Amino acid sequence: MAACHSDPALPARSPDMLKSILTAVTAAAFLAMPALAEDLSVGHSKGSKDAPLTIIEYGSLTCGGCKYFHDKILPRIEADYIETGKVRFIFREVLRNDVDTALVTMARCAGRDKFFEATDTMFARQPDVIKSAQAGTVLDTFIEIGTPYGIRD
């Protein structure tokens, strides 16, 4: 799957090379987390930058607990606190596996203005993603999820 483009002029990427890159990126992200925790400009945000309180979620798009928070808790926080200017919400991705990495890449490629819309779709489709990953057909599911955001391969 190409990240944000499908340029045939770019060199082909082997699965081993991709795994090495993903491992390095994941390790770097975890090593940087203490510094990132202090930087409120890192992540994707909703709400006023002037809100008196900031909530930071470290979430995985393949985590069942994160899906529960996204589906059941976050809508109440949005209605009662984010939309009223009391809270700024920041989402920071946690990459637990290759599927997370692909989903986060697609969400980012959707663009800043579509990031939360894309992650809403990904959380809604989480059972399909996990089932297709287990069946070895996750690429088809990625294409279904990514196509509305201009991500086709």
C-alpha positions as CSV (number, residue, x, y, z in Angstrom):
1,M,0.0,0.0,0.0
2,A,1.4,3.4,-0.9
3,A,1.2,6.0,1.8
4,C,0.0,9.3,0.3
5,H,0.7,8.6,-3.3
6,S,0.9,6.0,-6.0
7,D,3.8,7.2,-8.0
8,P,5.1,4.3,-10.2
9,A,8.5,6.1,-10.5
10,L,9.2,5.5,-6.8
11,P,11.2,2.3,-6.0
12,A,9.4,-0.8,-4.9
13,R,9.4,-1.5,-1.2
14,S,10.0,-4.9,0.1
15,P,8.0,-6.2,3.1
16,D,11.3,-6.6,5.1
17,M,12.3,-3.0,4.4
18,L,8.8,-1.8,5.5
19,K,9.0,-3.8,8.7
20,S,12.4,-2.3,9.5
21,I,11.1,1.2,8.8
22,L,8.0,0.6,10.9
23,T,10.1,-0.8,13.8
24,A,12.4,2.2,13.7
25,V,9.5,4.7,13.6
26,T,7.7,3.0,16.4
27,A,10.8,2.9,18.6
28,A,11.5,6.5,17.9
29,A,7.9,7.5,18.8
30,F,8.1,5.6,22.1
31,L,11.4,7.1,23.0
32,A,10.1,10.6,22.2
33,M,6.9,10.3,24.3
34,P,8.1,11.9,27.5
35,A,9.1,15.0,25.5
36,L,5.8,14.9,23.5
37,A,3.7,14.8,26.7
38,E,4.8,18.4,27.4
39,D,4.3,19.7,23.8
40,L,0.6,20.6,23.3
41,S,1.3,21.3,19.6
42,V,1.9,17.6,18.9
43,G,-1.1,15.6,17.8
44,H,-4.5,16.3,16.3
45,S,-6.8,18.6,18.2
46,K,-10.4,19.6,18.6
47,G,-11.6,22.6,20.6
48,S,-10.2,25.9,21.5
49,K,-6.5,26.4,22.0
50,D,-7.5,28.8,24.8
51,A,-9.5,26.2,26.7
52,P,-8.5,26.1,30.4
53,L,-8.1,22.3,30.3
54,T,-6.5,20.0,27.8
55,I,-7.2,16.3,27.5
56,I,-4.6,14.2,25.7
57,E,-5.6,10.7,24.5
58,Y,-2.9,8.3,23.5
59,G,-5.0,5.9,21.3
60,S,-4.7,3.0,19.0
61,L,-7.1,2.6,16.1
62,T,-7.0,-1.2,16.7
63,C,-7.6,-1.1,20.5
64,G,-11.0,-2.3,21.7
65,G,-10.7,0.0,24.8
66,C,-9.9,3.0,22.6
67,K,-12.9,2.1,20.4
68,Y,-15.1,2.1,23.5
69,F,-13.8,5.5,24.6
70,H,-14.3,6.8,21.1
71,D,-17.8,5.5,20.8
72,K,-19.2,6.0,24.3
73,I,-17.2,8.5,26.2
74,L,-15.8,11.0,23.7
75,P,-19.1,12.1,22.3
76,R,-20.2,13.2,25.8
77,I,-16.9,15.0,26.4
78,E,-17.3,16.7,23.0
79,A,-20.9,17.9,23.7
80,D,-20.3,19.0,27.3
81,Y,-16.8,20.3,27.2
82,I,-15.1,20.6,23.8
83,E,-17.9,22.3,22.0
84,T,-18.5,24.7,25.0
85,G,-14.8,25.8,25.0
86,K,-14.0,24.3,28.4
87,V,-11.7,21.6,27.0
88,R,-9.2,21.2,24.2
89,F,-8.8,17.5,23.1
90,I,-5.6,16.2,21.6
91,F,-5.4,12.7,20.0
92,R,-1.9,11.2,19.7
93,E,-1.6,7.9,17.9
94,V,-0.1,4.8,19.5
95,L,1.2,2.3,17.0
96,R,0.7,-1.2,18.4
97,N,1.0,-3.2,15.1
98,D,1.3,-2.8,11.3
99,V,-2.4,-2.4,10.9
100,D,-2.3,0.7,13.3
101,T,0.5,2.1,11.2
102,A,-1.4,1.8,8.0
103,L,-4.6,3.2,9.5
104,V,-2.8,6.2,11.0
105,T,-1.0,6.8,7.7
106,M,-4.4,6.9,5.9
107,A,-5.9,9.2,8.5
108,R,-3.0,11.6,8.2
109,C,-3.1,11.4,4.4
110,A,-6.8,12.3,4.5
111,G,-5.6,15.8,5.6
112,R,-5.8,17.9,8.8
113,D,-9.5,18.8,8.1
114,K,-10.5,15.2,7.6
115,F,-8.3,13.5,10.2
116,F,-11.1,13.0,12.8
117,E,-13.6,12.1,10.2
118,A,-11.3,9.4,8.9
119,T,-10.6,8.1,12.4
120,D,-14.3,8.0,13.1
121,T,-14.6,5.8,10.1
122,M,-11.7,3.6,11.2
123,F,-13.1,3.1,14.7
124,A,-16.5,2.3,13.2
125,R,-14.9,-0.3,10.9
126,Q,-12.5,-1.7,13.5
127,P,-14.2,-5.1,13.7
128,D,-14.0,-5.4,9.9
129,V,-10.3,-4.4,9.9
130,I,-9.4,-6.9,12.6
131,K,-11.4,-9.7,11.0
132,S,-9.9,-9.0,7.5
133,A,-6.4,-8.7,9.0
134,Q,-6.8,-12.2,10.5
135,A,-8.1,-13.5,7.2
136,G,-5.2,-11.9,5.2
137,T,-7.5,-9.6,3.2
138,V,-6.9,-6.4,5.1
139,L,-5.7,-4.5,2.0
140,D,-9.2,-4.7,0.6
141,T,-10.6,-3.2,3.8
142,F,-7.9,-0.5,3.7
143,I,-9.0,0.4,0.2
144,E,-12.6,0.5,1.2
145,I,-11.8,2.8,4.1
146,G,-9.3,5.0,2.2
147,T,-11.2,5.6,-1.1
148,P,-13.6,8.3,0.2
149,Y,-10.5,10.2,1.3
150,G,-8.6,9.8,-2.0
151,I,-6.5,7.0,-0.8
152,R,-6.8,4.1,-3.2
153,D,-3.6,2.0,-3.0
